Amino acid sequence: MREVATVLGVIRERGRQRLPLERLYRQLFNLDLFLVAYGRIYSNTGAMTPGATPETVDGMSVARIESIIDALRDERYRWQPARRVYVPKKNGTRRPLGLPTWSDKLVAEVVRMLLESYYDVRFSDHSHGFRPGRGCHTALR
């Protein structure tokens, strides 16, 4: 397997040149991508909150990640339904919140990393919404 920086760099360069992105699914078999994704999301405040299953960040190991990769490789991976909870708002009403399982969060972060590296370079420099390192303050500057 290639290193994460190399993989994302190649994908980013294809996006910059506006070349089509092919065989992206096989990048989901890269253990290093999952380890980097784990490093990005394990410290989030919701990492210890169980979703529809009791699985949390505590139950994650390299063996568990490898079993997720095997399920993806064999096309057996299935997204679990998110657990729905209602969070109280200041005005007394409640808003719905979906809590996915930890495995789903991890796979989603890997997919987000791959797609973001391809599409972020294609966006306009004047676009600031939901992009890394950009927001309201960079738009005002």
N, CA, C and O atoms as a GROMACS GRO file, in nm:
protein
  564
    1MET      N    1   0.084  -0.119   0.000
    1MET     CA    2   0.000   0.000   0.000
    1MET      C    3   0.088   0.125   0.000
    1MET      O    4   0.196   0.128   0.059
    2ARG      N    5   0.038   0.225  -0.068
    2ARG     CA    6   0.111   0.351  -0.071
    2ARG      C    7   0.080   0.433   0.053
    2ARG      O    8  -0.022   0.412   0.119
    3GLU      N    9   0.167   0.526   0.084
    3GLU     CA   10   0.146   0.613   0.199
    3GLU      C   11   0.028   0.706   0.174
    3GLU      O   12  -0.007   0.735   0.060
    4VAL      N   13  -0.032   0.752   0.283
    4VAL     CA   14  -0.153   0.834   0.275
    4VAL      C   15  -0.124   0.965   0.201
    4VAL      O   16  -0.203   1.006   0.116
    5ALA      N   17  -0.013   1.030   0.233
    5ALA     CA   18   0.020   1.157   0.167
    5ALA      C   19   0.035   1.138   0.016
    5ALA      O   20  -0.006   1.224  -0.062
    6THR      N   21   0.094   1.027  -0.025
    6THR     CA   22   0.111   0.999  -0.167
    6THR      C   23  -0.023   0.976  -0.234
    6THR      O   24  -0.050   1.031  -0.341
    7VAL      N   25  -0.107   0.896  -0.172
    7VAL     CA   26  -0.239   0.865  -0.229
    7VAL      C   27  -0.322   0.993  -0.243
    7VAL      O   28  -0.376   1.021  -0.350
    8LEU      N   29  -0.331   1.070  -0.135
    8LEU     CA   30  -0.410   1.193  -0.140
    8LEU      C   31  -0.349   1.295  -0.234
    8LEU      O   32  -0.421   1.372  -0.297
    9GLY      N   33  -0.216   1.298  -0.244
    9GLY     CA   34  -0.150   1.390  -0.337
    9GLY      C   35  -0.181   1.357  -0.483
    9GLY      O   36  -0.206   1.447  -0.563
   10VAL      N   37  -0.179   1.229  -0.516
   10VAL     CA   38  -0.212   1.187  -0.654
   10VAL      C   39  -0.358   1.221  -0.685
   10VAL      O   40  -0.388   1.271  -0.794
   11ILE      N   41  -0.447   1.195  -0.590
   11ILE     CA   42  -0.589   1.226  -0.611
   11ILE      C   43  -0.607   1.377  -0.624
   11ILE      O   44  -0.683   1.423  -0.709
   12ARG      N   45  -0.539   1.455  -0.540
   12ARG     CA   46  -0.548   1.602  -0.546
   12ARG      C   47  -0.498   1.653  -0.682
   12ARG      O   48  -0.558   1.743  -0.740
   13GLU      N   49  -0.388   1.596  -0.731
   13GLU     CA   50  -0.333   1.640  -0.860
   13GLU      C   51  -0.428   1.605  -0.975
   13GLU      O   52  -0.441   1.682  -1.069
   14ARG      N   53  -0.493   1.491  -0.968
   14ARG     CA   54  -0.593   1.457  -1.071
   14ARG      C   55  -0.709   1.555  -1.067
   14ARG      O   56  -0.762   1.593  -1.171
   15GLY      N   57  -0.748   1.598  -0.948
   15GLY     CA   58  -0.854   1.698  -0.937
   15GLY      C   59  -0.811   1.832  -0.991
   15GLY      O   60  -0.889   1.900  -1.059
   16ARG      N   61  -0.688   1.870  -0.963
   16ARG     CA   62  -0.636   1.998  -1.012
   16ARG      C   63  -0.633   2.000  -1.165
   16ARG      O   64  -0.662   2.103  -1.227
   17GLN      N   65  -0.597   1.888  -1.226
   17GLN     CA   66  -0.589   1.879  -1.372
   17GLN      C   67  -0.724   1.846  -1.435
   17GLN      O   68  -0.735   1.835  -1.557
   18ARG      N   69  -0.826   1.830  -1.350
   18ARG     CA   70  -0.962   1.796  -1.394
   18ARG      C   71  -0.967   1.664  -1.471
   18ARG      O   72  -1.045   1.649  -1.565
   19LEU      N   73  -0.884   1.571  -1.428
   19LEU     CA   74  -0.886   1.437  -1.486
   19LEU      C   75  -0.991   1.354  -1.412
   19LEU      O   76  -1.018   1.380  -1.295
   20PRO      N   77  -1.048   1.254  -1.477
   20PRO     CA   78  -1.148   1.172  -1.408
   20PRO      C   79  -1.082   1.089  -1.298
   20PRO      O   80  -0.965   1.053  -1.305
   21LEU      N   81  -1.161   1.062  -1.197
   21LEU     CA   82  -1.114   0.983  -1.084
   21LEU      C   83  -1.165   0.840  -1.102
   21LEU      O   84  -1.286   0.816  -1.102
   22GLU      N   85  -1.073   0.747  -1.118
   22GLU     CA   86  -1.111   0.609  -1.145
   22GLU      C   87  -1.060   0.517  -1.035
   22GLU      O   88  -0.957   0.545  -0.973
   23ARG      N   89  -1.130   0.409  -1.012
   23ARG     CA   90  -1.091   0.306  -0.916
   23ARG      C   91  -1.067   0.360  -0.776
   23ARG      O   92  -0.973   0.321  -0.707
   24LEU      N   93  -1.152   0.450  -0.735
   24LEU     CA   94  -1.139   0.510  -0.602
   24LEU      C   95  -1.176   0.410  -0.494
   24LEU      O   96  -1.123   0.416  -0.383
   25TYR      N   97  -1.266   0.318  -0.524
   25TYR     CA   98  -1.313   0.222  -0.424
   25TYR      C   99  -1.199   0.140  -0.367
   25TYR      O  100  -1.201   0.106  -0.248
   26ARG      N  101  -1.101   0.107  -0.448
   26ARG     CA  102  -0.991   0.023  -0.398
   26ARG      C  103  -0.903   0.097  -0.298
   26ARG      O  104  -0.828   0.034  -0.225
   27GLN      N  105  -0.912   0.230  -0.295
   27GLN     CA  106  -0.838   0.305  -0.193
   27GLN      C  107  -0.895   0.282  -0.054
   27GLN      O  108  -0.828   0.308   0.046
   28LEU      N  109  -1.018   0.233  -0.046
   28LEU     CA  110  -1.079   0.201   0.082
   28LEU      C  111  -1.017   0.078   0.147
   28LEU      O  112  -1.051   0.043   0.260
   29PHE      N  113  -0.926   0.011   0.078
   29PHE     CA  114  -0.860  -0.107   0.132
   29PHE      C  115  -0.726  -0.072   0.196
   29PHE      O  116  -0.654  -0.161   0.240
   30ASN      N  117  -0.693   0.056   0.202
   30ASN     CA  118  -0.565   0.103   0.255
   30ASN      C  119  -0.576   0.121   0.406
   30ASN      O  120  -0.646   0.211   0.452
   31LEU      N  121  -0.508   0.038   0.482
   31LEU     CA  122  -0.512   0.044   0.628
   31LEU      C  123  -0.462   0.179   0.679
   31LEU      O  124  -0.515   0.232   0.777
   32ASP      N  125  -0.360   0.234   0.614
   32ASP     CA  126  -0.304   0.362   0.659
   32ASP      C  127  -0.405   0.475   0.651
   32ASP      O  128  -0.406   0.564   0.736
   33LEU      N  129  -0.492   0.473   0.550
   33LEU     CA  130  -0.598   0.574   0.541
   33LEU      C  131  -0.691   0.565   0.660
   33LEU      O  132  -0.734   0.668   0.714
   34PHE      N  133  -0.724   0.444   0.701
   34PHE     CA  134  -0.812   0.427   0.816
   34PHE      C  135  -0.743   0.473   0.945
   34PHE      O  136  -0.809   0.529   1.033
   35LEU      N  137  -0.614   0.449   0.956
   35LEU     CA  138  -0.543   0.492   1.076
   35LEU      C  139  -0.536   0.645   1.084
   35LEU      O  140  -0.547   0.702   1.193
   36VAL      N  141  -0.516   0.710   0.972
   36VAL     CA  142  -0.517   0.857   0.970
   36VAL      C  143  -0.657   0.910   1.002
   36VAL      O  144  -0.671   1.006   1.078
   37ALA      N  145  -0.759   0.847   0.946
   37ALA     CA  146  -0.896   0.888   0.975
   37ALA      C  147  -0.928   0.868   1.122
   37ALA      O  148  -0.992   0.953   1.184
   38TYR      N  149  -0.882   0.757   1.179
   38TYR     CA  150  -0.900   0.731   1.322
   38TYR      C  151  -0.835   0.843   1.404
   38TYR      O  152  -0.894   0.893   1.500
   39GLY      N  153  -0.714   0.882   1.366
   39GLY     CA  154  -0.644   0.988   1.436
   39GLY      C  155  -0.716   1.121   1.430
   39GLY      O  156  -0.704   1.203   1.521
   40ARG      N  157  -0.791   1.144   1.323
   40ARG     CA  158  -0.864   1.270   1.309
   40ARG      C  159  -0.991   1.274   1.392
   40ARG      O  160  -1.031   1.382   1.436
   41ILE      N  161  -1.056   1.160   1.414
   41ILE     CA  162  -1.188   1.165   1.478
   41ILE      C  163  -1.196   1.100   1.615
   41ILE      O  164  -1.299   1.112   1.681
   42TYR      N  165  -1.091   1.032   1.662
   42TYR     CA  166  -1.105   0.962   1.789
   42TYR      C  167  -1.122   1.056   1.908
   42TYR      O  168  -1.182   1.018   2.008
   43SER      N  169  -1.070   1.177   1.899
   43SER     CA  170  -1.079   1.269   2.013
   43SER      C  171  -1.205   1.356   2.011
   43SER      O  172  -1.222   1.440   2.100
   44ASN      N  173  -1.291   1.338   1.914
   44ASN     CA  174  -1.416   1.414   1.911
   44ASN      C  175  -1.500   1.382   2.034
   44ASN      O  176  -1.490   1.273   2.090
   45THR      N  177  -1.580   1.477   2.075
   45THR     CA  178  -1.660   1.458   2.196
   45THR      C  179  -1.762   1.345   2.182
   45THR      O  180  -1.800   1.285   2.282
   46GLY      N  181  -1.807   1.316   2.062
   46GLY     CA  182  -1.906   1.210   2.042
   46GLY      C  183  -1.846   1.073   2.020
   46GLY      O  184  -1.920   0.978   1.992
   47ALA      N  185  -1.714   1.059   2.031
   47ALA     CA  186  -1.650   0.930   2.003
   47ALA      C  187  -1.690   0.821   2.102
   47ALA      O  188  -1.691   0.703   2.067
   48MET      N  189  -1.723   0.859   2.222
   48MET     CA  190  -1.761   0.761   2.323
   48MET      C  191  -1.912   0.739   2.329
   48MET      O  192  -1.959   0.659   2.410
   49THR      N  193  -1.988   0.809   2.247
   49THR     CA  194  -2.133   0.793   2.245
   49THR      C  195  -2.169   0.679   2.150
   49THR      O  196  -2.137   0.685   2.032
   50PRO      N  197  -2.235   0.577   2.201
   50PRO     CA  198  -2.271   0.465   2.113
   50PRO      C  199  -2.383   0.504   2.018
   50PRO      O  200  -2.470   0.585   2.050
   51GLY      N  201  -2.379   0.445   1.900
   51GLY     CA  202  -2.486   0.466   1.802
   51GLY      C  203  -2.593   0.361   1.819
   51GLY      O  204  -2.637   0.334   1.931
   52ALA      N  205  -2.636   0.301   1.709
   52ALA     CA  206  -2.738   0.196   1.715
   52ALA      C  207  -2.683   0.069   1.778
   52ALA      O  208  -2.758  -0.013   1.829
   53THR      N  209  -2.550   0.053   1.774
   53THR     CA  210  -2.485  -0.060   1.840
   53THR      C  211  -2.402  -0.005   1.956
   53THR      O  212  -2.374   0.115   1.958
   54PRO      N  213  -2.361  -0.088   2.050
   54PRO     CA  214  -2.282  -0.037   2.163
   54PRO      C  215  -2.137  -0.004   2.128
   54PRO      O  216  -2.060   0.032   2.217
   55GLU      N  217  -2.098  -0.016   2.002
   55GLU     CA  218  -1.961   0.006   1.958
   55GLU      C  219  -1.921   0.152   1.976
   55GLU      O  220  -1.993   0.242   1.934
   56THR      N  221  -1.805   0.176   2.038
   56THR     CA  222  -1.750   0.310   2.053
   56THR      C  223  -1.602   0.306   2.014
   56THR      O  224  -1.552   0.203   1.968
   57VAL      N  225  -1.534   0.417   2.033
   57VAL     CA  226  -1.392   0.425   2.000
   57VAL      C  227  -1.310   0.329   2.086
   57VAL      O  228  -1.203   0.286   2.044
   58ASP      N  229  -1.358   0.295   2.205
   58ASP     CA  230  -1.286   0.202   2.291
   58ASP      C  231  -1.272   0.064   2.230
   58ASP      O  232  -1.174  -0.006   2.254
   59GLY      N  233  -1.368   0.022   2.151
   59GLY     CA  234  -1.365  -0.110   2.092
   59GLY      C  235  -1.286  -0.119   1.963
   59GLY      O  236  -1.283  -0.225   1.901
   60MET      N  237  -1.222  -0.010   1.921
   60MET     CA  238  -1.153  -0.010   1.793
   60MET      C  239  -1.010  -0.063   1.808
   60MET      O  240  -0.940  -0.030   1.904
   61SER      N  241  -0.968  -0.144   1.713
   61SER     CA  242  -0.833  -0.198   1.710
   61SER      C  243  -0.795  -0.217   1.563
   61SER      O  244  -0.878  -0.203   1.474
   62VAL      N  245  -0.670  -0.249   1.540
   62VAL     CA  246  -0.626  -0.274   1.403
   62VAL      C  247  -0.699  -0.395   1.346
   62VAL      O  248  -0.733  -0.398   1.228
   63ALA      N  249  -0.724  -0.493   1.430
   63ALA     CA  250  -0.798  -0.612   1.383
   63ALA      C  251  -0.940  -0.574   1.341
   63ALA      O  252  -0.991  -0.625   1.241
   64ARG      N  253  -1.003  -0.486   1.416
   64ARG     CA  254  -1.139  -0.440   1.382
   64ARG      C  255  -1.137  -0.361   1.251
   64ARG      O  256  -1.225  -0.378   1.167
   65ILE      N  257  -1.036  -0.276   1.233
   65ILE     CA  258  -1.025  -0.200   1.109
   65ILE      C  259  -1.002  -0.294   0.991
   65ILE      O  260  -1.059  -0.275   0.884
   66GLU      N  261  -0.920  -0.396   1.012
   66GLU     CA  262  -0.897  -0.493   0.905
   66GLU      C  263  -1.024  -0.570   0.870
   66GLU      O  264  -1.046  -0.605   0.754
   67SER      N  265  -1.108  -0.596   0.969
   67SER     CA  266  -1.235  -0.664   0.939
   67SER      C  267  -1.329  -0.572   0.860
   67SER      O  268  -1.404  -0.619   0.775
   68ILE      N  269  -1.325  -0.442   0.888
   68ILE     CA  270  -1.404  -0.346   0.809
   68ILE      C  271  -1.353  -0.343   0.666
   68ILE      O  272  -1.432  -0.342   0.571
   69ILE      N  273  -1.221  -0.341   0.650
   69ILE     CA  274  -1.161  -0.340   0.516
   69ILE      C  275  -1.196  -0.468   0.441
   69ILE      O  276  -1.226  -0.463   0.321
   70ASP      N  277  -1.193  -0.582   0.508
   70ASP     CA  278  -1.232  -0.709   0.444
   70ASP      C  279  -1.378  -0.705   0.400
   70ASP      O  280  -1.411  -0.753   0.291
   71ALA      N  281  -1.464  -0.648   0.482
   71ALA     CA  282  -1.605  -0.638   0.445
   71ALA      C  283  -1.622  -0.545   0.325
   71ALA      O  284  -1.704  -0.571   0.237
   72LEU      N  285  -1.544  -0.435   0.321
   72LEU     CA  286  -1.550  -0.345   0.206
   72LEU      C  287  -1.497  -0.416   0.080
   72LEU      O  288  -1.555  -0.402  -0.028
   73ARG      N  289  -1.390  -0.490   0.095
   73ARG     CA  290  -1.330  -0.560  -0.019
   73ARG      C  291  -1.427  -0.664  -0.076
   73ARG      O  292  -1.437  -0.680  -0.198
   74ASP      N  293  -1.497  -0.734   0.012
   74ASP     CA  294  -1.592  -0.836  -0.032
   74ASP      C  295  -1.731  -0.779  -0.062
   74ASP      O  296  -1.824  -0.853  -0.093
   75GLU      N  297  -1.743  -0.647  -0.052
   75GLU     CA  298  -1.870  -0.576  -0.073
   75GLU      C  299  -1.979  -0.627   0.020
   75GLU      O  300  -2.095  -0.639  -0.019
   76ARG      N  301  -1.940  -0.657   0.144
   76ARG     CA  302  -2.034  -0.701   0.247
   76ARG      C  303  -2.063  -0.593   0.350
   76ARG      O  304  -2.149  -0.611   0.435
   77TYR      N  305  -1.991  -0.480   0.343
   77TYR     CA  306  -2.009  -0.376   0.445
   77TYR      C  307  -2.147  -0.312   0.428
   77TYR      O  308  -2.186  -0.274   0.318
   78ARG      N  309  -2.219  -0.301   0.537
   78ARG     CA  310  -2.351  -0.240   0.538
   78ARG      C  311  -2.354  -0.129   0.641
   78ARG      O  312  -2.312  -0.148   0.756
   79TRP      N  313  -2.402  -0.014   0.600
   79TRP     CA  314  -2.417   0.098   0.692
   79TRP      C  315  -2.529   0.066   0.790
   79TRP      O  316  -2.634   0.015   0.750
   80GLN      N  317  -2.507   0.095   0.916
   80GLN     CA  318  -2.607   0.071   1.019
   80GLN      C  319  -2.697   0.193   1.031
   80GLN      O  320  -2.652   0.305   1.007
   81PRO      N  321  -2.822   0.174   1.067
   81PRO     CA  322  -2.908   0.290   1.089
   81PRO      C  323  -2.857   0.370   1.209
   81PRO      O  324  -2.807   0.314   1.307
   82ALA      N  325  -2.869   0.500   1.200
   82ALA     CA  326  -2.824   0.587   1.309
   82ALA      C  327  -2.928   0.587   1.421
   82ALA      O  328  -3.048   0.580   1.397
   83ARG      N  329  -2.879   0.596   1.543
   83ARG     CA  330  -2.969   0.606   1.658
   83ARG      C  331  -3.019   0.749   1.668
   83ARG      O  332  -2.939   0.843   1.664
   84ARG      N  333  -3.149   0.767   1.680
   84ARG     CA  334  -3.209   0.900   1.684
   84ARG      C  335  -3.231   0.941   1.829
   84ARG      O  336  -3.296   0.870   1.906
   85VAL      N  337  -3.176   1.056   1.866
   85VAL     CA  338  -3.201   1.114   1.998
   85VAL      C  339  -3.248   1.257   1.976
   85VAL      O  340  -3.225   1.316   1.870
   86TYR      N  341  -3.312   1.311   2.076
   86TYR     CA  342  -3.361   1.449   2.067
   86TYR      C  343  -3.290   1.534   2.171
   86TYR      O  344  -3.291   1.503   2.290
   87VAL      N  345  -3.229   1.641   2.123
   87VAL     CA  346  -3.150   1.729   2.208
   87VAL      C  347  -3.235   1.853   2.237
   87VAL      O  348  -3.292   1.911   2.146
   88PRO      N  349  -3.243   1.894   2.366
   88PRO     CA  350  -3.323   2.013   2.398
   88PRO      C  351  -3.257   2.140   2.345
   88PRO      O  352  -3.135   2.154   2.346
   89LYS      N  353  -3.342   2.231   2.298
   89LYS     CA  354  -3.296   2.362   2.251
   89LYS      C  355  -3.327   2.467   2.358
   89LYS      O  356  -3.400   2.439   2.453
   90LYS      N  357  -3.274   2.587   2.341
   90LYS     CA  358  -3.294   2.693   2.440
   90LYS      C  359  -3.440   2.735   2.450
   90LYS      O  360  -3.486   2.774   2.558
   91ASN      N  361  -3.514   2.727   2.339
   91ASN     CA  362  -3.653   2.773   2.341
   91ASN      C  363  -3.750   2.666   2.394
   91ASN      O  364  -3.871   2.685   2.389
   92GLY      N  365  -3.696   2.556   2.445
   92GLY     CA  366  -3.781   2.452   2.504
   92GLY      C  367  -3.817   2.338   2.411
   92GLY      O  368  -3.861   2.233   2.458
   93THR      N  369  -3.799   2.355   2.281
   93THR     CA  370  -3.828   2.246   2.188
   93THR      C  371  -3.706   2.154   2.180
   93THR      O  372  -3.603   2.181   2.242
   94ARG      N  373  -3.719   2.049   2.104
   94ARG     CA  374  -3.609   1.955   2.090
   94ARG      C  375  -3.577   1.936   1.942
   94ARG      O  376  -3.667   1.937   1.858
   95ARG      N  377  -3.448   1.918   1.911
   95ARG     CA  378  -3.409   1.893   1.773
   95ARG      C  379  -3.356   1.751   1.760
   95ARG      O  380  -3.291   1.701   1.852
   96PRO      N  381  -3.385   1.686   1.648
   96PRO     CA  382  -3.338   1.548   1.630
   96PRO      C  383  -3.189   1.543   1.599
   96PRO      O  384  -3.136   1.632   1.532
   97LEU      N  385  -3.124   1.440   1.646
   97LEU     CA  386  -2.982   1.420   1.622
   97LEU      C  387  -2.960   1.272   1.594
   97LEU      O  388  -3.004   1.187   1.672
   98GLY      N  389  -2.891   1.241   1.484
   98GLY     CA  390  -2.861   1.103   1.449
   98GLY      C  391  -2.722   1.065   1.496
   98GLY      O  392  -2.626   1.139   1.472
   99LEU      N  393  -2.708   0.952   1.563
   99LEU     CA  394  -2.579   0.905   1.614
   99LEU      C  395  -2.540   0.777   1.541
   99LEU      O  396  -2.593   0.670   1.572
  100PRO      N  397  -2.448   0.787   1.443
  100PRO     CA  398  -2.406   0.667   1.370
  100PRO      C  399  -2.313   0.581   1.455
  100PRO      O  400  -2.262   0.626   1.558
  101THR      N  401  -2.292   0.458   1.412
  101THR     CA  402  -2.199   0.369   1.482
  101THR      C  403  -2.056   0.416   1.455
  101THR      O  404  -2.031   0.491   1.361
  102TRP      N  405  -1.964   0.371   1.539
  102TRP     CA  406  -1.825   0.415   1.525
  102TRP      C  407  -1.766   0.368   1.392
  102TRP      O  408  -1.691   0.443   1.329
  103SER      N  409  -1.797   0.248   1.348
  103SER     CA  410  -1.745   0.198   1.220
  103SER      C  411  -1.792   0.285   1.105
  103SER      O  412  -1.715   0.315   1.014
  104ASP      N  413  -1.918   0.325   1.109
  104ASP     CA  414  -1.972   0.411   1.003
  104ASP      C  415  -1.903   0.547   1.004
  104ASP      O  416  -1.876   0.603   0.897
  105LYS      N  417  -1.874   0.600   1.122
  105LYS     CA  418  -1.803   0.727   1.131
  105LYS      C  419  -1.664   0.715   1.069
  105LYS      O  420  -1.619   0.805   0.998
  106LEU      N  421  -1.598   0.604   1.096
  106LEU     CA  422  -1.463   0.583   1.045
  106LEU      C  423  -1.462   0.569   0.893
  106LEU      O  424  -1.379   0.631   0.826
  107VAL      N  425  -1.551   0.489   0.839
  107VAL     CA  426  -1.558   0.472   0.693
  107VAL      C  427  -1.596   0.605   0.627
  107VAL      O  428  -1.542   0.640   0.523
  108ALA      N  429  -1.688   0.678   0.688
  108ALA     CA  430  -1.729   0.807   0.632
  108ALA      C  431  -1.613   0.906   0.632
  108ALA      O  432  -1.601   0.986   0.539
  109GLU      N  433  -1.528   0.903   0.734
  109GLU     CA  434  -1.413   0.994   0.738
  109GLU      C  435  -1.312   0.959   0.629
  109GLU      O  436  -1.253   1.049   0.569
  110VAL      N  437  -1.291   0.830   0.603
  110VAL     CA  438  -1.201   0.790   0.495
  110VAL      C  439  -1.257   0.836   0.361
  110VAL      O  440  -1.182   0.890   0.279
  111VAL      N  441  -1.385   0.817   0.337
  111VAL     CA  442  -1.448   0.861   0.212
  111VAL      C  443  -1.439   1.013   0.200
  111VAL      O  444  -1.412   1.066   0.092
  112ARG      N  445  -1.462   1.084   0.312
  112ARG     CA  446  -1.453   1.230   0.311
  112ARG      C  447  -1.312   1.276   0.275
  112ARG      O  448  -1.296   1.370   0.197
  113MET      N  449  -1.210   1.211   0.330
  113MET     CA  450  -1.071   1.248   0.300
  113MET      C  451  -1.041   1.229   0.151
  113MET      O  452  -0.978   1.315   0.089
  114LEU      N  453  -1.087   1.118   0.094
  114LEU     CA  454  -1.061   1.091  -0.047
  114LEU      C  455  -1.132   1.191  -0.138
  114LEU      O  456  -1.071   1.247  -0.228
  115LEU      N  457  -1.261   1.212  -0.113
  115LEU     CA  458  -1.337   1.304  -0.198
  115LEU      C  459  -1.294   1.449  -0.180
  115LEU      O  460  -1.292   1.525  -0.277
  116GLU      N  461  -1.261   1.487  -0.058
  116GLU     CA  462  -1.218   1.624  -0.034
  116GLU      C  463  -1.087   1.654  -0.106
  116GLU      O  464  -1.070   1.763  -0.160
  117SER      N  465  -0.994   1.559  -0.107
  117SER     CA  466  -0.868   1.583  -0.176
  117SER      C  467  -0.888   1.600  -0.326
  117SER      O  468  -0.812   1.672  -0.390
  118TYR      N  469  -0.989   1.537  -0.382
  118TYR     CA  470  -1.016   1.550  -0.526
  118TYR      C  471  -1.092   1.678  -0.558
  118TYR      O  472  -1.057   1.749  -0.653
  119TYR      N  473  -1.196   1.707  -0.480
  119TYR     CA  474  -1.284   1.817  -0.516
  119TYR      C  475  -1.242   1.953  -0.460
  119TYR      O  476  -1.277   2.056  -0.518
  120ASP      N  477  -1.168   1.956  -0.351
  120ASP     CA  478  -1.135   2.084  -0.290
  120ASP      C  479  -1.053   2.173  -0.384
  120ASP      O  480  -1.074   2.295  -0.387
  121VAL      N  481  -0.963   2.116  -0.461
  121VAL     CA  482  -0.882   2.195  -0.554
  121VAL      C  483  -0.962   2.241  -0.675
  121VAL      O  484  -0.918   2.330  -0.747
  122ARG      N  485  -1.077   2.182  -0.697
  122ARG     CA  486  -1.160   2.220  -0.811
  122ARG      C  487  -1.254   2.336  -0.779
  122ARG      O  488  -1.305   2.401  -0.870
  123PHE      N  489  -1.276   2.362  -0.650
  123PHE     CA  490  -1.366   2.470  -0.612
  123PHE      C  491  -1.299   2.605  -0.634
  123PHE      O  492  -1.177   2.616  -0.639
  124SER      N  493  -1.381   2.706  -0.647
  124SER     CA  494  -1.332   2.843  -0.662
  124SER      C  495  -1.264   2.888  -0.534
  124SER      O  496  -1.300   2.845  -0.425
  125ASP      N  497  -1.164   2.975  -0.547
  125ASP     CA  498  -1.098   3.032  -0.430
  125ASP      C  499  -1.192   3.125  -0.354
  125ASP      O  500  -1.163   3.161  -0.240
  126HIS      N  501  -1.303   3.163  -0.415
  126HIS     CA  502  -1.400   3.250  -0.350
  126HIS      C  503  -1.506   3.172  -0.273
  126HIS      O  504  -1.593   3.231  -0.209
  127SER      N  505  -1.499   3.039  -0.279
  127SER     CA  506  -1.593   2.954  -0.208
  127SER      C  507  -1.538   2.923  -0.069
  127SER      O  508  -1.426   2.875  -0.056
  128HIS      N  509  -1.617   2.951   0.035
  128HIS     CA  510  -1.568   2.935   0.172
  128HIS      C  511  -1.654   2.843   0.258
  128HIS      O  512  -1.613   2.812   0.370
  129GLY      N  513  -1.768   2.798   0.211
  129GLY     CA  514  -1.856   2.719   0.295
  129GLY      C  515  -1.813   2.574   0.308
  129GLY      O  516  -1.789   2.508   0.206
  130PHE      N  517  -1.804   2.523   0.430
  130PHE     CA  518  -1.775   2.382   0.460
  130PHE      C  519  -1.647   2.332   0.395
  130PHE      O  520  -1.641   2.220   0.344
  131ARG      N  521  -1.544   2.417   0.397
  131ARG     CA  522  -1.415   2.376   0.343
  131ARG      C  523  -1.309   2.387   0.451
  131ARG      O  524  -1.318   2.476   0.537
  132PRO      N  525  -1.209   2.300   0.450
  132PRO     CA  526  -1.107   2.304   0.554
  132PRO      C  527  -1.027   2.433   0.550
  132PRO      O  528  -0.981   2.476   0.444
  133GLY      N  529  -1.011   2.495   0.666
  133GLY     CA  530  -0.934   2.618   0.675
  133GLY      C  531  -1.006   2.740   0.622
  133GLY      O  532  -0.944   2.846   0.608
  134ARG      N  533  -1.134   2.729   0.592
  134ARG     CA  534  -1.210   2.842   0.539
  134ARG      C  535  -1.339   2.855   0.615
  134ARG      O  536  -1.391   2.757   0.669
  135GLY      N  537  -1.391   2.973   0.618
  135GLY     CA  538  -1.516   2.998   0.688
  135GLY      C  539  -1.558   3.143   0.670
  135GLY      O  540  -1.515   3.209   0.576
  136CYS      N  541  -1.640   3.192   0.760
  136CYS     CA  542  -1.693   3.328   0.751
  136CYS      C  543  -1.581   3.432   0.755
  136CYS      O  544  -1.582   3.529   0.679
  137HIS      N  545  -1.484   3.411   0.843
  137HIS     CA  546  -1.378   3.511   0.859
  137HIS      C  547  -1.284   3.516   0.738
  137HIS      O  548  -1.238   3.624   0.701
  138THR      N  549  -1.256   3.402   0.676
  138THR     CA  550  -1.172   3.406   0.556
  138THR      C  551  -1.249   3.468   0.440
  138THR      O  552  -1.190   3.531   0.353
  139ALA      N  553  -1.379   3.450   0.437
  139ALA     CA  554  -1.461   3.511   0.331
  139ALA      C  555  -1.459   3.662   0.346
  139ALA      O  556  -1.454   3.734   0.246
  140LEU      N  557  -1.464   3.712   0.469
  140LEU     CA  558  -1.462   3.857   0.491
  140LEU      C  559  -1.327   3.916   0.454
  140LEU      O  560  -1.320   4.028   0.403
  141ARG      N  561  -1.220   3.844   0.481
  141ARG     CA  562  -1.087   3.893   0.445
  141ARG      C  563  -1.072   3.899   0.295
  141ARG      O  564  -0.967   3.938   0.244
   0.00000   0.00000   0.00000
